[in-house]
Amino acid sequence: MIRYTRWIVTVLSSVLIIGVATSCNSSSKKSSSGPSMSGKWDGTFGTGVKFSLELDQNDDALTGKYNTAGAEGTVTGSVNGNDVVMTITLNSGAVSEFTGQVDENRSIMAGTFKIIAGGGGSGQWAATKL
């Protein structure tokens, strides 16, 4: 009887360990297999000035291009859950940091920005994926 009880405890422990390992593994895959931020986005600053982004997502990393009337630049950043952080570096040398939230479908995002080099200022922004 003791031998049978030990065998049951061993089997149940193994099943529990495999279940926890599988659950942890599927959670990490879930975040990278969801909708992507990659694609073209149209955005607007709180002042009404329009901009566009062309983003590529690789795992949680974002890279791409930024464009607004008379200014072009590059985008680097990350997405962690629904949190988005992007650094936009204009060809002129100005640098802005955008922080915000993106929806579960990765089709709408919004937040705040701050110019951290080449000027000053801050404000609101929002963008919709095309």
HELIX and SHEET records of a PDB file:
HELIX    1   1 ILE A    2  SER A   33  1                                  32    
SHEET    1   A 9 GLY A  39  PHE A  45  0                                        
SHEET    2   A 9 LYS A  50  ASN A  58 -1                                        
SHEET    3   A 9 ALA A  61  THR A  68 -1                                        
SHEET    4   A 9 ALA A  71  ASN A  80 -1                                        
SHEET    5   A 9 ASP A  83  LEU A  90 -1                                        
SHEET    6   A 9 VAL A  95  VAL A 102 -1                                        
SHEET    7   A 9 ILE A 108  ALA A 117 -1                                        
SHEET    8   A 9 SER A 122  LYS A 129 -1                                        
SHEET    9   A 9 GLY A  39  PHE A  45 -1                                        
END                                                                             
